[in-house]
């Protein structure tokens, strides 16, 4: 019974994540401005510091030098955390590949499961950290 519940939870999580990705791809996108503030999901280091004409504001116009510096620092932290998330996804794939090629060896299967579990934990921590950084960035603006 426990295994069946775990399988259902895993299936629901897969559908939720795959469905969200499909919806994001299928949704019509607005035309981007010439100075896009991100590349893939990585924000530009100057996100939140541009005016309407794609020029970077002066520190005084951005709310003062401390706000200007904190905005840049939070953008750089978000870039690094998202890179960690991509690495964790890569390790999930690596663990899955090791699991599939373990050929029934219990020791190799256990190593692969450990890789996958550690990567999933890292991915969850990365996602939560990006959310916290965005919350803090929104609070200083």
Secondary structure as a PSIPRED ss2 file (coil, helix, strand):
# PSIPRED VFORMAT (PSIPRED V4.0)

   1 X C   1.000  0.000  0.000
   2 X H   0.000  1.000  0.000
   3 X H   0.000  1.000  0.000
   4 X H   0.000  1.000  0.000
   5 X H   0.000  1.000  0.000
   6 X H   0.000  1.000  0.000
   7 X H   0.000  1.000  0.000
   8 X H   0.000  1.000  0.000
   9 X H   0.000  1.000  0.000
  10 X H   0.000  1.000  0.000
  11 X H   0.000  1.000  0.000
  12 X H   0.000  1.000  0.000
  13 X H   0.000  1.000  0.000
  14 X H   0.000  1.000  0.000
  15 X H   0.000  1.000  0.000
  16 X H   0.000  1.000  0.000
  17 X H   0.000  1.000  0.000
  18 X H   0.000  1.000  0.000
  19 X H   0.000  1.000  0.000
  20 X H   0.000  1.000  0.000
  21 X H   0.000  1.000  0.000
  22 X H   0.000  1.000  0.000
  23 X H   0.000  1.000  0.000
  24 X H   0.000  1.000  0.000
  25 X H   0.000  1.000  0.000
  26 X H   0.000  1.000  0.000
  27 X C   1.000  0.000  0.000
  28 X C   1.000  0.000  0.000
  29 X C   1.000  0.000  0.000
  30 X C   1.000  0.000  0.000
  31 X C   1.000  0.000  0.000
  32 X C   1.000  0.000  0.000
  33 X C   1.000  0.000  0.000
  34 X C   1.000  0.000  0.000
  35 X C   1.000  0.000  0.000
  36 X C   1.000  0.000  0.000
  37 X C   1.000  0.000  0.000
  38 X E   0.000  0.000  1.000
  39 X E   0.000  0.000  1.000
  40 X C   1.000  0.000  0.000
  41 X C   1.000  0.000  0.000
  42 X E   0.000  0.000  1.000
  43 X E   0.000  0.000  1.000
  44 X C   1.000  0.000  0.000
  45 X C   1.000  0.000  0.000
  46 X C   1.000  0.000  0.000
  47 X C   1.000  0.000  0.000
  48 X C   1.000  0.000  0.000
  49 X C   1.000  0.000  0.000
  50 X E   0.000  0.000  1.000
  51 X C   1.000  0.000  0.000
  52 X C   1.000  0.000  0.000
  53 X C   1.000  0.000  0.000
  54 X C   1.000  0.000  0.000
  55 X C   1.000  0.000  0.000
  56 X E   0.000  0.000  1.000
  57 X C   1.000  0.000  0.000
  58 X C   1.000  0.000  0.000
  59 X C   1.000  0.000  0.000
  60 X C   1.000  0.000  0.000
  61 X C   1.000  0.000  0.000
  62 X C   1.000  0.000  0.000
  63 X C   1.000  0.000  0.000
  64 X C   1.000  0.000  0.000
  65 X H   0.000  1.000  0.000
  66 X H   0.000  1.000  0.000
  67 X H   0.000  1.000  0.000
  68 X H   0.000  1.000  0.000
  69 X H   0.000  1.000  0.000
  70 X H   0.000  1.000  0.000
  71 X H   0.000  1.000  0.000
  72 X H   0.000  1.000  0.000
  73 X H   0.000  1.000  0.000
  74 X H   0.000  1.000  0.000
  75 X H   0.000  1.000  0.000
  76 X H   0.000  1.000  0.000
  77 X H   0.000  1.000  0.000
  78 X H   0.000  1.000  0.000
  79 X H   0.000  1.000  0.000
  80 X H   0.000  1.000  0.000
  81 X H   0.000  1.000  0.000
  82 X H   0.000  1.000  0.000
  83 X H   0.000  1.000  0.000
  84 X H   0.000  1.000  0.000
  85 X H   0.000  1.000  0.000
  86 X H   0.000  1.000  0.000
  87 X H   0.000  1.000  0.000
  88 X H   0.000  1.000  0.000
  89 X H   0.000  1.000  0.000
  90 X H   0.000  1.000  0.000
  91 X H   0.000  1.000  0.000
  92 X H   0.000  1.000  0.000
  93 X H   0.000  1.000  0.000
  94 X H   0.000  1.000  0.000
  95 X H   0.000  1.000  0.000
  96 X H   0.000  1.000  0.000
  97 X H   0.000  1.000  0.000
  98 X H   0.000  1.000  0.000
  99 X H   0.000  1.000  0.000
 100 X H   0.000  1.000  0.000
 101 X C   1.000  0.000  0.000
 102 X C   1.000  0.000  0.000
 103 X C   1.000  0.000  0.000
 104 X C   1.000  0.000  0.000
 105 X C   1.000  0.000  0.000
 106 X H   0.000  1.000  0.000
 107 X H   0.000  1.000  0.000
 108 X H   0.000  1.000  0.000
 109 X H   0.000  1.000  0.000
 110 X H   0.000  1.000  0.000
 111 X H   0.000  1.000  0.000
 112 X H   0.000  1.000  0.000
 113 X H   0.000  1.000  0.000
 114 X H   0.000  1.000  0.000
 115 X H   0.000  1.000  0.000
 116 X H   0.000  1.000  0.000
 117 X H   0.000  1.000  0.000
 118 X H   0.000  1.000  0.000
 119 X H   0.000  1.000  0.000
 120 X H   0.000  1.000  0.000
 121 X H   0.000  1.000  0.000
 122 X H   0.000  1.000  0.000
 123 X H   0.000  1.000  0.000
 124 X H   0.000  1.000  0.000
 125 X H   0.000  1.000  0.000
 126 X H   0.000  1.000  0.000
 127 X H   0.000  1.000  0.000
 128 X H   0.000  1.000  0.000
 129 X H   0.000  1.000  0.000
 130 X H   0.000  1.000  0.000
 131 X H   0.000  1.000  0.000
 132 X H   0.000  1.000  0.000
 133 X H   0.000  1.000  0.000
 134 X H   0.000  1.000  0.000
 135 X H   0.000  1.000  0.000
 136 X H   0.000  1.000  0.000
 137 X H   0.000  1.000  0.000
 138 X H   0.000  1.000  0.000
 139 X H   0.000  1.000  0.000
 140 X H   0.000  1.000  0.000
 141 X C   1.000  0.000  0.000
